Amino acid sequence: MSFTVLIPARLASTRLPDKPLADIGGLPMVVRVAQRAEQSSAAQVVVAADSKRIADACSAHGVRAVLTRPDHPSGSDRLAEACEQLGLSGKDVVVNVQGDEPLIDPGLIDAVAALLRERPQASMSTAAHAIDALADFVNPNVVKVVLQSDGLALYFSRAPIPWSRDAFAQGITTLPDPSPLRHIGIYGYRAGFLRDFPRMPQAPVESCEALEQLRALWHGHRIAVHVSAVAPGPGVDTPQDLERVRKLFSAA
């Protein structure tokens, strides 16, 4: 199955300024992400940059980049513009790999892309893995997902779901059974849907949870979910995250 990996990258970051250009083992982080994505089966890997500095850094290391508007309100808006610049057709599959995931598993990228071939009723695909720590289950920064029997998403939430009515009667002291699922922030789209998505009205539940994928569900679109046997490598949101990832690269 042919697909394109798009990596949105913007310089503005409140917790880690110039994050895409942060050095990891002698290369900018966004280049590290692209190199991992190039190990997948993608036909092409393209960085959707908001700055010439990012585009130039990519070009210097043989990574293709397109320069997009700096004022996009979200990553999906940036990717929609990149789809137009690349001339992708409505049926083409795009996988959105976040620009702060330098340890992304290439096999996970392939799995998310394959879901859209296997599930023609789905407009989007994503991934999840089992939660094994109570602290993650109750952490609102860890997004949870509940699935239908066919592997399509029922709901995403920052709340601890599913809620075990009896087991949690006196408080959350154990994980529910079956194991809850943590959402992994990687998305596959059909390019036509991706171009339409930013124009869809925001869903009230999306605004409440601050989860963009709930807009798709609210408008009746289906999201297929690949359940990974392992947790993904750590992403980079803070200076502490960056140091952890640098140590992993230096030890490799």
DRENGU-198769 format. One record per atom (N, C-alpha, C): x negated, y negated, z; residue in one letter. Coordinates in nm, 2 decimals. Layout:
<rs>
     px     py     pz resn
      X      Y      Z    A
...
</rs>
This chain:
<rs>
     px     py     pz resn
  -0.08   0.12   0.00    M
   0.00   0.00   0.00    M
  -0.09  -0.12   0.00    M
  -0.07  -0.21  -0.10    S
  -0.14  -0.34  -0.10    S
  -0.08  -0.44  -0.01    S
  -0.17  -0.51   0.06    F
  -0.12  -0.62   0.15    F
  -0.23  -0.72   0.17    F
  -0.19  -0.84   0.22    T
  -0.29  -0.95   0.24    T
  -0.29  -0.98   0.39    T
  -0.41  -0.99   0.45    V
  -0.43  -1.04   0.58    V
  -0.44  -1.19   0.58    V
  -0.36  -1.26   0.66    L
  -0.38  -1.41   0.67    L
  -0.41  -1.44   0.82    L
  -0.51  -1.52   0.84    I
  -0.56  -1.55   0.97    I
  -0.54  -1.70   0.99    I
  -0.44  -1.74   1.07    P
  -0.42  -1.89   1.10    P
  -0.53  -1.94   1.19    P
  -0.59  -2.05   1.16    A
  -0.69  -2.10   1.25    A
  -0.68  -2.26   1.25    A
  -0.67  -2.31   1.38    R
  -0.67  -2.45   1.40    R
  -0.77  -2.49   1.50    R
  -0.82  -2.61   1.49    L
  -0.92  -2.66   1.58    L
  -0.86  -2.70   1.72    L
  -0.74  -2.75   1.72    A
  -0.68  -2.80   1.84    A
  -0.65  -2.69   1.94    A
  -0.70  -2.69   2.06    S
  -0.67  -2.59   2.16    S
  -0.70  -2.66   2.29    S
  -0.59  -2.66   2.38    T
  -0.60  -2.73   2.50    T
  -0.70  -2.66   2.60    T
  -0.70  -2.53   2.59    R
  -0.79  -2.46   2.69    R
  -0.93  -2.43   2.64    R
  -0.95  -2.43   2.50    L
  -1.08  -2.40   2.45    L
  -1.09  -2.48   2.32    L
  -1.14  -2.60   2.33    P
  -1.15  -2.69   2.21    P
  -1.24  -2.62   2.10    P
  -1.21  -2.64   1.97    D
  -1.28  -2.59   1.86    D
  -1.29  -2.44   1.87    D
  -1.19  -2.37   1.92    K
  -1.20  -2.23   1.94    K
  -1.24  -2.15   1.82    K
  -1.18  -2.17   1.70    P
  -1.22  -2.08   1.59    P
  -1.37  -2.09   1.56    P
  -1.44  -2.19   1.60    L
  -1.58  -2.21   1.56    L
  -1.67  -2.16   1.68    L
  -1.61  -2.12   1.79    A
  -1.69  -2.07   1.90    A
  -1.79  -1.96   1.86    A
  -1.91  -1.97   1.90    D
  -2.01  -1.87   1.86    D
  -2.00  -1.74   1.94    D
  -1.99  -1.63   1.86    I
  -1.99  -1.50   1.92    I
  -2.10  -1.42   1.84    I
  -2.21  -1.39   1.91    G
  -2.32  -1.32   1.85    G
  -2.37  -1.38   1.73    G
  -2.38  -1.51   1.72    G
  -2.44  -1.58   1.61    G
  -2.34  -1.61   1.49    G
  -2.21  -1.58   1.51    L
  -2.12  -1.61   1.40    L
  -1.99  -1.68   1.47    L
  -1.93  -1.77   1.39    P
  -1.81  -1.83   1.44    P
  -1.70  -1.72   1.47    P
  -1.62  -1.75   1.57    M
  -1.52  -1.64   1.61    M
  -1.43  -1.61   1.49    M
  -1.38  -1.71   1.41    V
  -1.29  -1.68   1.30    V
  -1.35  -1.59   1.20    V
  -1.49  -1.61   1.18    V
  -1.56  -1.52   1.09    V
  -1.56  -1.38   1.14    V
  -1.58  -1.36   1.27    R
  -1.58  -1.23   1.34    R
  -1.44  -1.16   1.32    R
  -1.33  -1.24   1.33    V
  -1.20  -1.19   1.31    V
  -1.18  -1.14   1.17    V
  -1.23  -1.22   1.07    A
  -1.21  -1.19   0.93    A
  -1.29  -1.06   0.90    A
  -1.41  -1.05   0.95    Q
  -1.49  -0.93   0.93    Q
  -1.43  -0.81   0.98    Q
  -1.36  -0.81   1.09    R
  -1.29  -0.70   1.14    R
  -1.17  -0.67   1.05    R
  -1.10  -0.77   1.01    A
  -0.98  -0.75   0.92    A
  -1.03  -0.69   0.78    A
  -1.15  -0.72   0.74    E
  -1.20  -0.67   0.61    E
  -1.23  -0.52   0.62    E
  -1.23  -0.47   0.74    Q
  -1.25  -0.32   0.76    Q
  -1.12  -0.25   0.75    Q
  -1.01  -0.32   0.74    S
  -0.88  -0.26   0.71    S
  -0.86  -0.23   0.57    S
  -0.74  -0.18   0.53    S
  -0.72  -0.15   0.39    S
  -0.66  -0.27   0.31    S
  -0.67  -0.39   0.37    A
  -0.61  -0.51   0.30    A
  -0.68  -0.54   0.17    A
  -0.60  -0.58   0.07    A
  -0.65  -0.62  -0.06    A
  -0.73  -0.75  -0.05    A
  -0.69  -0.83   0.04    Q
  -0.76  -0.96   0.06    Q
  -0.74  -1.01   0.20    Q
  -0.84  -1.08   0.25    V
  -0.84  -1.14   0.38    V
  -0.86  -1.29   0.36    V
  -0.77  -1.37   0.41    V
  -0.78  -1.51   0.39    V
  -0.75  -1.59   0.52    V
  -0.84  -1.68   0.55    V
  -0.82  -1.77   0.67    V
  -0.74  -1.89   0.62    V
  -0.63  -1.92   0.69    A
  -0.54  -2.04   0.67    A
  -0.59  -2.14   0.77    A
  -0.68  -2.23   0.73    A
  -0.74  -2.33   0.82    A
  -0.67  -2.46   0.82    A
  -0.68  -2.54   0.93    D
  -0.62  -2.67   0.93    D
  -0.73  -2.78   0.92    D
  -0.86  -2.73   0.91    S
  -0.97  -2.83   0.91    S
  -1.07  -2.78   0.81    S
  -1.14  -2.88   0.74    K
  -1.24  -2.85   0.65    K
  -1.36  -2.79   0.72    K
  -1.38  -2.82   0.85    R
  -1.49  -2.76   0.93    R
  -1.47  -2.61   0.93    R
  -1.35  -2.56   0.96    I
  -1.32  -2.42   0.96    I
  -1.34  -2.36   0.82    I
  -1.29  -2.42   0.72    A
  -1.30  -2.37   0.58    A
  -1.45  -2.36   0.54    A
  -1.53  -2.46   0.58    D
  -1.67  -2.46   0.54    D
  -1.74  -2.35   0.62    D
  -1.71  -2.33   0.74    A
  -1.77  -2.22   0.82    A
  -1.74  -2.09   0.76    A
  -1.62  -2.07   0.72    C
  -1.58  -1.94   0.65    C
  -1.66  -1.93   0.52    C
  -1.66  -2.03   0.44    S
  -1.73  -2.02   0.31    S
  -1.88  -1.99   0.33    S
  -1.94  -2.04   0.43    A
  -2.08  -2.02   0.46    A
  -2.11  -1.88   0.49    A
  -2.01  -1.80   0.53    H
  -2.03  -1.66   0.57    H
  -1.95  -1.57   0.48    H
  -1.91  -1.61   0.36    G
  -1.85  -1.53   0.26    G
  -1.71  -1.49   0.29    G
  -1.64  -1.57   0.37    V
  -1.50  -1.55   0.40    V
  -1.41  -1.65   0.33    V
  -1.31  -1.60   0.26    R
  -1.22  -1.68   0.18    R
  -1.13  -1.76   0.28    R
  -1.11  -1.89   0.25    A
  -1.02  -1.97   0.33    A
  -0.94  -2.07   0.24    A
  -0.82  -2.10   0.28    V
  -0.74  -2.20   0.22    V
  -0.72  -2.31   0.32    V
  -0.72  -2.44   0.28    L
  -0.70  -2.55   0.37    L
  -0.55  -2.59   0.37    L
  -0.49  -2.58   0.49    T
  -0.35  -2.61   0.50    T
  -0.33  -2.74   0.58    T
  -0.21  -2.79   0.58    R
  -0.18  -2.92   0.65    R
  -0.21  -2.91   0.80    R
  -0.27  -3.01   0.85    P
  -0.30  -3.01   1.00    P
  -0.18  -3.02   1.09    P
  -0.07  -3.06   1.04    D
   0.05  -3.10   1.13    D
   0.15  -2.99   1.14    D
   0.12  -2.86   1.10    H
   0.22  -2.76   1.11    H
   0.25  -2.73   1.25    H
   0.38  -2.72   1.29    P
   0.42  -2.69   1.43    P
   0.39  -2.55   1.48    P
   0.37  -2.46   1.39    S
   0.35  -2.32   1.43    S
   0.26  -2.25   1.33    S
   0.21  -2.13   1.38    G
   0.13  -2.05   1.29    G
   0.20  -2.00   1.17    G
   0.33  -1.97   1.19    S
   0.41  -1.91   1.08    S
   0.43  -2.02   0.97    S
   0.45  -2.15   1.01    D
   0.45  -2.25   0.91    D
   0.32  -2.26   0.83    D
   0.21  -2.25   0.90    R
   0.08  -2.25   0.83    R
   0.07  -2.13   0.73    R
   0.11  -2.02   0.77    L
   0.11  -1.90   0.69    L
   0.20  -1.91   0.57    L
   0.32  -1.97   0.59    A
   0.41  -1.99   0.48    A
   0.34  -2.08   0.37    A
   0.27  -2.19   0.41    E
   0.20  -2.27   0.31    E
   0.09  -2.19   0.24    E
   0.02  -2.11   0.32    A
  -0.08  -2.02   0.26    A
  -0.03  -1.93   0.16    A
   0.09  -1.87   0.18    C
   0.15  -1.78   0.08    C
   0.18  -1.86  -0.05    C
   0.22  -1.98  -0.04    E
   0.25  -2.06  -0.16    E
   0.12  -2.09  -0.23    E
   0.01  -2.12  -0.16    Q
  -0.12  -2.15  -0.22    Q
  -0.17  -2.03  -0.29    Q
  -0.15  -1.91  -0.23    L
  -0.20  -1.79  -0.29    L
  -0.11  -1.73  -0.40    L
   0.01  -1.79  -0.42    G
   0.10  -1.74  -0.52    G
   0.15  -1.60  -0.49    G
   0.18  -1.57  -0.36    L
   0.23  -1.43  -0.33    L
   0.38  -1.43  -0.37    L
   0.42  -1.31  -0.42    S
   0.56  -1.29  -0.45    S
   0.64  -1.26  -0.33    S
   0.77  -1.26  -0.34    G
   0.85  -1.24  -0.22    G
   0.84  -1.10  -0.16    G
   0.81  -1.00  -0.24    K
   0.80  -0.87  -0.18    K
   0.66  -0.83  -0.13    K
   0.56  -0.92  -0.16    D
   0.42  -0.89  -0.11    D
   0.42  -0.89   0.05    D
   0.34  -0.80   0.10    V
   0.33  -0.78   0.24    V
   0.21  -0.86   0.30    V
   0.24  -0.94   0.40    V
   0.14  -1.02   0.47    V
   0.12  -0.97   0.62    V
   0.00  -0.96   0.66    V
  -0.02  -0.93   0.81    V
  -0.09  -1.05   0.87    V
  -0.03  -1.10   0.97    N
  -0.08  -1.22   1.05    N
  -0.17  -1.16   1.16    N
  -0.30  -1.18   1.14    V
  -0.39  -1.15   1.25    V
  -0.44  -1.28   1.31    V
  -0.42  -1.29   1.45    Q
  -0.45  -1.41   1.52    Q
  -0.60  -1.44   1.51    Q
  -0.63  -1.57   1.50    G
  -0.77  -1.61   1.48    G
  -0.86  -1.60   1.61    G
  -0.79  -1.56   1.72    D
  -0.87  -1.54   1.84    D
  -0.88  -1.40   1.89    D
  -0.88  -1.30   1.79    E
  -0.88  -1.16   1.82    E
  -1.00  -1.10   1.75    E
  -1.13  -1.13   1.79    P
  -1.25  -1.08   1.73    P
  -1.27  -0.93   1.74    P
  -1.19  -0.87   1.83    L
  -1.21  -0.72   1.85    L
  -1.08  -0.65   1.79    L
  -1.01  -0.71   1.71    I
  -0.89  -0.64   1.65    I
  -0.92  -0.51   1.59    I
  -0.84  -0.41   1.61    D
  -0.87  -0.28   1.55    D
  -0.82  -0.28   1.41    D
  -0.90  -0.25   1.31    P
  -0.86  -0.25   1.17    P
  -0.75  -0.15   1.15    P
  -0.75  -0.04   1.22    G
  -0.64   0.06   1.21    G
  -0.51   0.01   1.25    G
  -0.51  -0.08   1.35    L
  -0.38  -0.14   1.39    L
  -0.32  -0.23   1.28    L
  -0.41  -0.30   1.21    I
  -0.37  -0.38   1.10    I
  -0.30  -0.30   0.99    I
  -0.36  -0.18   0.96    D
  -0.31  -0.09   0.86    D
  -0.17  -0.04   0.91    D
  -0.16   0.00   1.03    A
  -0.04   0.05   1.09    A
   0.08  -0.05   1.08    A
   0.05  -0.17   1.11    V
   0.16  -0.28   1.10    V
   0.20  -0.30   0.96    V
   0.11  -0.30   0.87    A
   0.14  -0.31   0.73    A
   0.22  -0.20   0.68    A
   0.18  -0.07   0.71    A
   0.25   0.05   0.67    A
   0.40   0.05   0.71    A
   0.43  -0.01   0.83    L
   0.56  -0.01   0.88    L
   0.66  -0.07   0.78    L
   0.62  -0.17   0.71    L
   0.71  -0.24   0.62    L
   0.74  -0.16   0.50    L
   0.65  -0.06   0.46    R
   0.68   0.03   0.36    R
   0.77   0.14   0.41    R
   0.75   0.18   0.53    E
   0.83   0.29   0.59    E
   0.97   0.24   0.63    E
   0.99   0.12   0.66    R
   1.11   0.06   0.71    R
   1.16  -0.05   0.62    R
   1.22  -0.02   0.51    P
   1.27  -0.12   0.41    P
   1.37  -0.21   0.47    P
   1.44  -0.17   0.58    Q
   1.54  -0.26   0.64    Q
   1.48  -0.37   0.73    Q
   1.35  -0.36   0.75    A
   1.28  -0.45   0.84    A
   1.22  -0.57   0.76    A
   1.24  -0.69   0.81    S
   1.18  -0.81   0.76    S
   1.04  -0.83   0.81    S
   1.02  -0.78   0.94    M
   0.89  -0.80   1.01    M
   0.85  -0.67   1.07    M
   0.72  -0.67   1.11    S
   0.67  -0.55   1.19    S
   0.57  -0.61   1.29    S
   0.55  -0.53   1.39    T
   0.46  -0.58   1.50    T
   0.41  -0.45   1.57    T
   0.35  -0.47   1.69    A
   0.30  -0.35   1.76    A
   0.32  -0.37   1.91    A
   0.30  -0.26   1.98    A
   0.31  -0.26   2.13    A
   0.23  -0.14   2.18    A
   0.21  -0.14   2.32    H
   0.15  -0.03   2.38    H
   0.21  -0.02   2.52    H
   0.20   0.10   2.58    A
   0.25   0.13   2.71    A
   0.18   0.04   2.82    A
   0.26  -0.01   2.91    I
   0.20  -0.08   3.03    I
   0.17   0.02   3.14    I
   0.05   0.01   3.19    D
   0.02   0.10   3.30    D
  -0.02   0.03   3.43    D
   0.00  -0.10   3.44    A
  -0.03  -0.18   3.56    A
   0.09  -0.26   3.60    A
   0.13  -0.25   3.72    L
   0.25  -0.33   3.77    L
   0.23  -0.48   3.76    L
   0.10  -0.52   3.77    A
   0.08  -0.67   3.76    A
   0.11  -0.72   3.62    A
   0.08  -0.64   3.52    D
   0.12  -0.68   3.38    D
   0.27  -0.68   3.36    D
   0.34  -0.58   3.42    F
   0.48  -0.57   3.40    F
   0.55  -0.69   3.46    F
   0.51  -0.75   3.57    V
   0.58  -0.86   3.63    V
   0.52  -1.00   3.58    V
   0.41  -1.00   3.51    N
   0.35  -1.12   3.46    N
   0.43  -1.18   3.34    N
   0.48  -1.30   3.35    P
   0.56  -1.36   3.24    P
   0.47  -1.39   3.12    P
   0.34  -1.39   3.14    N
   0.25  -1.42   3.02    N
   0.23  -1.29   2.94    N
   0.27  -1.18   2.99    V
   0.27  -1.05   2.92    V
   0.41  -1.02   2.87    V
   0.42  -1.03   2.73    V
   0.55  -1.02   2.67    V
   0.59  -0.87   2.66    V
   0.71  -0.83   2.69    K
   0.76  -0.70   2.69    K
   0.85  -0.68   2.57    K
   0.87  -0.56   2.52    V
   0.96  -0.53   2.42    V
   1.03  -0.40   2.45    V
   1.16  -0.39   2.42    V
   1.25  -0.27   2.43    V
   1.29  -0.23   2.29    V
   1.28  -0.10   2.26    L
   1.31  -0.05   2.12    L
   1.43   0.03   2.11    L
   1.49   0.04   1.99    Q
   1.59   0.13   1.96    Q
   1.53   0.27   1.94    Q
   1.62   0.37   1.92    S
   1.57   0.50   1.90    S
   1.49   0.52   1.77    S
   1.51   0.43   1.67    D
   1.44   0.43   1.54    D
   1.32   0.35   1.54    D
   1.28   0.29   1.65    G
   1.15   0.21   1.65    G
   1.17   0.07   1.62    G
   1.29   0.02   1.60    L
   1.32  -0.12   1.57    L
   1.34  -0.19   1.71    L
   1.30  -0.32   1.71    A
   1.30  -0.39   1.84    A
   1.45  -0.43   1.87    A
   1.48  -0.41   2.00    L
   1.61  -0.46   2.05    L
   1.59  -0.60   2.11    L
   1.48  -0.62   2.18    Y
   1.46  -0.75   2.25    Y
   1.32  -0.76   2.29    Y
   1.27  -0.88   2.29    F
   1.14  -0.92   2.35    F
   1.17  -1.02   2.47    F
   1.09  -1.00   2.57    S
   1.11  -1.09   2.69    S
   0.98  -1.11   2.77    S
   0.98  -1.22   2.84    R
   0.87  -1.24   2.94    R
   0.91  -1.18   3.07    R
   1.04  -1.15   3.08    A
   1.09  -1.08   3.21    A
   1.05  -0.94   3.21    A
   1.05  -0.87   3.33    P
   1.02  -0.73   3.34    P
   1.13  -0.65   3.29    P
   1.12  -0.60   3.16    I
   1.23  -0.52   3.10    I
   1.16  -0.39   3.05    I
   1.24  -0.27   3.06    P
   1.37  -0.26   3.11    P
   1.38  -0.28   3.26    P
   1.49  -0.33   3.31    W
   1.51  -0.35   3.46    W
   1.57  -0.22   3.51    W
   1.50  -0.16   3.61    S
   1.54  -0.03   3.67    S
   1.64  -0.07   3.79    S
   1.77  -0.06   3.76    R
   1.86  -0.11   3.86    R
   1.84  -0.05   4.00    R
   1.83   0.09   4.01    D
   1.82   0.15   4.14    D
   1.67   0.14   4.19    D
   1.57   0.16   4.11    A
   1.44   0.16   4.16    A
   1.39   0.02   4.21    A
   1.45  -0.09   4.15    F
   1.41  -0.22   4.18    F
   1.51  -0.29   4.28    F
   1.60  -0.21   4.35    A
   1.70  -0.26   4.44    A
   1.63  -0.34   4.55    A
   1.51  -0.29   4.60    Q
   1.44  -0.36   4.71    Q
   1.32  -0.43   4.66    Q
   1.31  -0.46   4.53    G
   1.19  -0.53   4.47    G
   1.12  -0.44   4.37    G
   1.03  -0.50   4.29    I
   0.96  -0.42   4.19    I
   0.83  -0.37   4.26    I
   0.83  -0.24   4.29    T
   0.71  -0.18   4.35    T
   0.65  -0.07   4.27    T
   0.72  -0.04   4.16    T
   0.67   0.07   4.07    T
   0.71   0.04   3.93    T
   0.65   0.10   3.83    L
   0.69   0.09   3.69    L
   0.81   0.17   3.66    L
   0.90   0.12   3.57    P
   1.01   0.20   3.53    P
   0.97   0.32   3.45    P
   1.06   0.42   3.44    D
   1.04   0.54   3.36    D
   1.15   0.55   3.26    D
   1.12   0.55   3.13    P
   0.99   0.56   3.06    P
   0.91   0.43   3.07    P
   0.78   0.44   3.04    S
   0.69   0.33   3.05    S
   0.73   0.21   2.97    S
   0.73   0.09   3.03    P
   0.76  -0.03   2.96    P
   0.65  -0.05   2.85    P
   0.69  -0.14   2.75    L
   0.60  -0.16   2.64    L
   0.55  -0.31   2.64    L
   0.42  -0.33   2.63    R
   0.37  -0.46   2.61    R
   0.36  -0.50   2.46    R
   0.41  -0.61   2.43    H
   0.40  -0.66   2.29    H
   0.26  -0.70   2.25    H
   0.21  -0.66   2.14    I
   0.08  -0.70   2.09    I
   0.11  -0.80   1.98    I
   0.04  -0.92   1.99    G
   0.07  -1.03   1.90    G
   0.01  -1.02   1.76    G
   0.05  -0.92   1.68    I
   0.01  -0.91   1.54    I
   0.14  -0.88   1.47    I
   0.16  -0.95   1.35    Y
   0.29  -0.94   1.28    Y
   0.26  -0.91   1.13    Y
   0.35  -0.83   1.08    G
   0.36  -0.81   0.93    G
   0.49  -0.87   0.88    G
   0.49  -0.93   0.76    Y
   0.60  -0.99   0.70    Y
   0.61  -0.96   0.56    Y
   0.73  -0.96   0.50    R
   0.74  -0.98   0.36    R
   0.73  -1.12   0.33    R
   0.65  -1.16   0.22    A
   0.62  -1.30   0.20    A
   0.74  -1.39   0.18    A
   0.84  -1.33   0.12    G
   0.97  -1.41   0.10    G
   1.03  -1.45   0.23    G
   1.03  -1.35   0.32    F
   1.09  -1.38   0.45    F
   1.00  -1.48   0.52    F
   0.87  -1.47   0.51    L
   0.78  -1.56   0.58    L
   0.80  -1.70   0.53    L
   0.82  -1.72   0.40    R
   0.85  -1.86   0.35    R
   0.98  -1.91   0.40    R
   1.08  -1.83   0.42    D
   1.21  -1.87   0.47    D
   1.21  -1.90   0.62    D
   1.13  -1.82   0.70    F
   1.13  -1.82   0.84    F
   1.12  -1.96   0.91    F
   1.03  -2.05   0.87    P
   1.02  -2.18   0.93    P
   1.14  -2.27   0.91    P
   1.22  -2.24   0.81    R
   1.34  -2.32   0.78    R
   1.46  -2.27   0.86    R
   1.45  -2.15   0.92    M
   1.56  -2.10   1.00    M
   1.58  -2.18   1.13    M
   1.70  -2.22   1.16    P
   1.72  -2.29   1.29    P
   1.67  -2.21   1.41    P
   1.61  -2.27   1.50    Q
   1.56  -2.21   1.62    Q
   1.68  -2.15   1.70    Q
   1.66  -2.03   1.76    A
   1.76  -1.96   1.84    A
   1.75  -2.02   1.98    A
   1.87  -2.03   2.05    P
   1.87  -2.08   2.19    P
   1.78  -1.99   2.28    P
   1.79  -1.85   2.25    V
   1.71  -1.76   2.33    V
   1.56  -1.78   2.30    V
   1.53  -1.82   2.18    E
   1.39  -1.84   2.15    E
   1.33  -1.96   2.23    E
   1.41  -2.07   2.23    S
   1.37  -2.18   2.31    S
   1.36  -2.15   2.46    S
   1.44  -2.07   2.51    C
   1.44  -2.03   2.65    C
   1.32  -1.95   2.68    C
   1.29  -1.85   2.60    E
   1.18  -1.75   2.63    E
   1.05  -1.81   2.58    E
   1.05  -1.90   2.48    A
   0.93  -1.95   2.41    A
   0.87  -1.83   2.34    A
   0.95  -1.76   2.26    L
   0.91  -1.65   2.18    L
   0.96  -1.66   2.04    L
   0.88  -1.69   1.95    E
   0.92  -1.72   1.81    E
   0.99  -1.60   1.74    E
   0.95  -1.48   1.78    Q
   1.00  -1.36   1.71    Q
   1.15  -1.34   1.74    Q
   1.20  -1.40   1.85    L
   1.34  -1.39   1.88    L
   1.43  -1.46   1.78    L
   1.37  -1.56   1.71    R
   1.45  -1.63   1.60    R
   1.49  -1.53   1.49    R
   1.40  -1.44   1.46    A
   1.43  -1.34   1.36    A
   1.54  -1.25   1.40    A
   1.54  -1.20   1.53    L
   1.64  -1.11   1.58    L
   1.78  -1.19   1.58    L
   1.77  -1.31   1.63    W
   1.90  -1.39   1.64    W
   1.97  -1.41   1.51    W
   1.89  -1.42   1.40    H
   1.94  -1.44   1.27    H
   1.97  -1.31   1.20    H
   1.96  -1.19   1.27    G
   2.00  -1.07   1.22    G
   1.90  -0.99   1.14    G
   1.77  -1.03   1.15    H
   1.66  -0.96   1.09    H
   1.61  -0.85   1.18    H
   1.55  -0.75   1.12    R
   1.50  -0.64   1.20    R
   1.35  -0.64   1.21    R
   1.30  -0.60   1.32    I
   1.15  -0.60   1.35    I
   1.11  -0.46   1.38    I
   1.03  -0.40   1.30    A
   0.98  -0.26   1.32    A
   0.86  -0.27   1.41    A
   0.85  -0.18   1.51    V
   0.74  -0.18   1.61    V
   0.65  -0.05   1.60    V
   0.52  -0.07   1.58    H
   0.43   0.04   1.59    H
   0.38   0.05   1.74    H
   0.40   0.17   1.80    V
   0.35   0.19   1.94    V
   0.21   0.25   1.93    V
   0.12   0.17   1.98    S
  -0.02   0.21   1.97    S
  -0.05   0.30   2.10    S
  -0.14   0.40   2.08    A
  -0.18   0.48   2.19    A
  -0.28   0.41   2.29    A
  -0.34   0.30   2.24    V
  -0.44   0.23   2.32    V
  -0.41   0.08   2.32    V
  -0.45   0.01   2.43    A
  -0.44  -0.13   2.43    A
  -0.54  -0.20   2.34    A
  -0.51  -0.31   2.28    P
  -0.60  -0.38   2.20    P
  -0.72  -0.44   2.27    P
  -0.82  -0.47   2.20    G
  -0.94  -0.54   2.26    G
  -0.90  -0.68   2.31    G
  -0.97  -0.74   2.41    P
  -0.93  -0.87   2.46    P
  -0.94  -0.98   2.36    P
  -0.84  -1.07   2.36    G
  -0.84  -1.19   2.28    G
  -0.91  -1.30   2.36    G
  -0.91  -1.42   2.29    V
  -0.99  -1.53   2.35    V
  -0.89  -1.65   2.36    V
  -0.85  -1.68   2.49    D
  -0.77  -1.80   2.51    D
  -0.84  -1.90   2.60    D
  -0.93  -1.86   2.68    T
  -1.00  -1.94   2.78    T
  -1.15  -1.93   2.77    T
  -1.23  -2.02   2.83    P
  -1.37  -2.00   2.84    P
  -1.41  -1.87   2.90    P
  -1.34  -1.82   3.00    Q
  -1.37  -1.70   3.06    Q
  -1.35  -1.58   2.97    Q
  -1.25  -1.59   2.89    D
  -1.22  -1.48   2.78    D
  -1.34  -1.48   2.68    D
  -1.38  -1.60   2.65    L
  -1.49  -1.61   2.55    L
  -1.62  -1.54   2.60    L
  -1.65  -1.57   2.73    E
  -1.77  -1.51   2.79    E
  -1.76  -1.36   2.79    E
  -1.64  -1.31   2.82    R
  -1.62  -1.16   2.83    R
  -1.64  -1.10   2.69    R
  -1.59  -1.16   2.59    V
  -1.61  -1.11   2.45    V
  -1.75  -1.12   2.41    V
  -1.82  -1.23   2.44    R
  -1.96  -1.24   2.41    R
  -2.04  -1.13   2.47    R
  -2.01  -1.09   2.59    K
  -2.08  -0.98   2.65    K
  -2.06  -0.85   2.59    K
  -1.94  -0.83   2.54    L
  -1.90  -0.71   2.47    L
  -1.98  -0.70   2.34    L
  -1.99  -0.81   2.27    F
  -2.07  -0.81   2.14    F
  -2.22  -0.79   2.17    F
  -2.27  -0.85   2.27    S
  -2.41  -0.84   2.30    S
  -2.45  -0.70   2.34    S
  -2.35  -0.63   2.40    A
  -2.37  -0.49   2.45    A
  -2.36  -0.39   2.34    A
  -2.29  -0.43   2.23    A
  -2.27  -0.33   2.12    A
  -2.39  -0.29   2.04    A
</rs>
